[in-house]
Amino acid sequence: MWGIYMFQRVLAIISYLVRFYSDRLTENEFEESVVDNLLNEGFKLEEINTAFELILREPERIENTDQKPDLTRPCWIFSNIFENKITPDLRAELLRLYYASYLSVEEMADLVHACLYLKKEEVDLSDLPFLVSGVIKDPLRKWILLLPVHGEKGESLLFKH
C-alpha cells in the first residue's frame, strides 16, 4: 500500500521524466542515463520502478454495461393475515434480515408463507430456526441467518427458559 510520501515521490519521478524527455532528441540518450540520473537525484530504485510501471503498463479498460445495479430492495409490507399470525418480534427480525440483504425477495416470501402453514395460533421468534431450516438449504447460510439468535458459544438463546 502506498503512503502519501511514496505517492509524491512517484509523481516527482514522472514529472522528472517528462522534463527529461522533452529536452532530449533521441531515445538512446534517454534509455542510457535516465535511471542513473534519477538515482543521483536521490530517488530509490523501488520508487523508480513503480513510476515506470505506472507509465508503461497497459491502460485499464472499463467496459460500458447497460445494466444498472439494483440499489433498492422492494418494500416489504405484511398483510393483515400475516400480521395476525406472526408476532411483532418475528416480523422485526425477518425485516432486519431482509433489508440487510441476508434474504432474497423469494426467500423472504417463502419464510413468511411458511408461517401460515405452521399449526400454531401465533408464530413467534422461537420458530425462526425451524422456518429457516425449512426454507434455506445451504447449512452455512442457515448458520449465518441464525447467528443473531445464538449466544457467543453457539447455544440458542431462544430456547432458554
C-alpha positions in Angstrom: 0.0 0.0 0.0 1.3 3.4 -0.9 1.8 6.1 1.6 1.4 9.8 0.7 5.2 10.1 0.7 5.7 7.3 -1.8 2.9 8.8 -4.0 4.6 12.2 -4.0 7.9 10.7 -4.9 6.5 8.7 -7.8 4.8 11.8 -9.1 8.1 13.7 -8.8 9.8 10.9 -10.9 7.1 11.1 -13.6 7.5 14.9 -13.6 11.2 14.5 -13.9 10.8 12.0 -16.8 8.5 14.4 -18.7 11.1 17.3 -18.3 14.0 15.0 -19.2 12.2 13.5 -22.3 11.2 17.0 -23.6 14.9 18.1 -23.5 16.2 15.0 -25.4 16.0 14.4 -29.1 16.9 10.7 -29.3 15.6 7.7 -27.4 19.1 6.3 -26.9 20.2 9.1 -24.7 17.0 8.6 -22.6 17.5 4.9 -22.2 21.1 5.1 -21.1 21.0 7.8 -18.5 17.6 8.2 -17.0 17.8 5.6 -14.2 21.3 6.8 -13.2 20.1 10.4 -13.2 17.1 9.6 -11.0 19.4 7.6 -8.6 21.7 10.6 -8.5 18.7 12.9 -7.7 18.1 10.8 -4.6 15.3 8.5 -5.7 15.2 4.9 -4.6 15.2 2.1 -7.2 11.8 0.9 -5.9 10.3 4.4 -6.5 11.7 4.5 -10.0 10.4 1.0 -10.8 7.0 2.0 -9.5 6.9 5.1 -11.7 7.9 3.1 -14.8 5.2 0.5 -14.0 2.6 3.3 -13.9 3.9 4.8 -17.2 4.4 1.6 -19.2 1.6 -0.7 -18.1 -1.4 -1.4 -20.2 -4.2 1.1 -19.7 -7.2 -0.1 -17.8 -10.4 -0.6 -19.7 -13.7 0.0 -18.2 -16.4 -1.7 -20.3 -19.7 0.1 -20.6 -22.6 -2.1 -19.5 -26.2 -1.2 -19.8 -27.0 -3.0 -16.6 -27.7 -0.7 -13.7 -27.2 -2.1 -10.2 -30.4 -2.5 -8.1 -29.7 -0.2 -5.2 -33.1 -0.5 -3.6 -35.0 -3.6 -2.4 -38.7 -3.8 -2.8 -40.5 -2.6 0.3 -42.0 -5.4 2.3 -45.4 -4.9 3.8 -47.2 -7.6 5.8 -50.9 -8.0 5.1 -53.4 -8.4 7.9 -53.4 -12.2 7.7 -49.6 -12.2 8.3 -49.7 -9.5 11.0 -52.3 -11.6 12.9 -50.2 -14.8 12.6 -46.7 -13.5 13.0 -45.6 -11.8 16.3 -44.0 -8.3 16.1 -40.6 -9.7 17.2 -40.5 -12.2 14.4 -41.7 -9.7 11.8 -39.0 -7.3 13.0 -36.3 -10.0 12.7 -37.5 -11.1 9.3 -37.4 -7.5 8.1 -34.0 -6.9 9.6 -32.6 -9.9 7.7 -34.4 -8.9 4.5 -33.3 -5.3 4.5 -29.7 -6.2 5.4 -29.8 -8.4 2.2 -29.3 -11.6 4.1 -32.6 -12.8 2.4 -33.6 -12.6 -1.2 -37.1 -11.5 -2.1 -38.0 -15.1 -2.8 -36.6 -16.4 0.5 -38.4 -13.7 2.4 -41.7 -14.7 0.7 -41.1 -18.4 1.4 -40.3 -17.7 5.1 -43.4 -15.5 5.5 -45.7 -18.0 3.7 -44.2 -20.9 5.8 -45.5 -19.1 8.9 -49.1 -19.6 7.6 -48.6 -23.4 7.4 -47.4 -23.9 11.0 -50.1 -25.3 13.1 -49.9 -22.7 15.7 -52.1 -19.8 16.6 -49.2 -17.4 16.6 -45.7 -17.8 15.1 -43.0 -16.2 17.2 -39.3 -15.6 17.2 -38.6 -19.0 18.7 -39.9 -20.6 15.5 -37.3 -18.8 13.3 -34.7 -21.7 13.4 -37.4 -24.1 12.2 -38.6 -21.8 9.5 -35.1 -21.1 8.3 -34.2 -24.8 8.3 -37.2 -25.5 6.0 -36.6 -22.7 3.5 -32.8 -22.2 3.4 -31.0 -25.4 2.2 -27.3 -24.2 2.5 -26.0 -25.1 6.0 -23.6 -22.2 6.2 -26.3 -19.7 5.2 -28.6 -21.2 7.8 -26.0 -20.7 10.5 -25.3 -17.1 9.4 -29.0 -16.3 9.4 -29.5 -17.8 12.8 -26.3 -16.3 14.3 -28.0 -13.3 15.9 -30.4 -15.8 17.6 -27.5 -17.7 19.2 -25.1 -16.8 22.0 -21.4 -16.4 21.6 -20.8 -20.1 22.4 -23.4 -21.3 20.0 -26.1 -22.1 22.5 -29.6 -21.0 21.5 -30.9 -18.0 23.3 -34.4 -18.7 22.0 -34.9 -21.9 23.8 -33.5 -21.0 27.2 -36.1 -20.9 30.0 
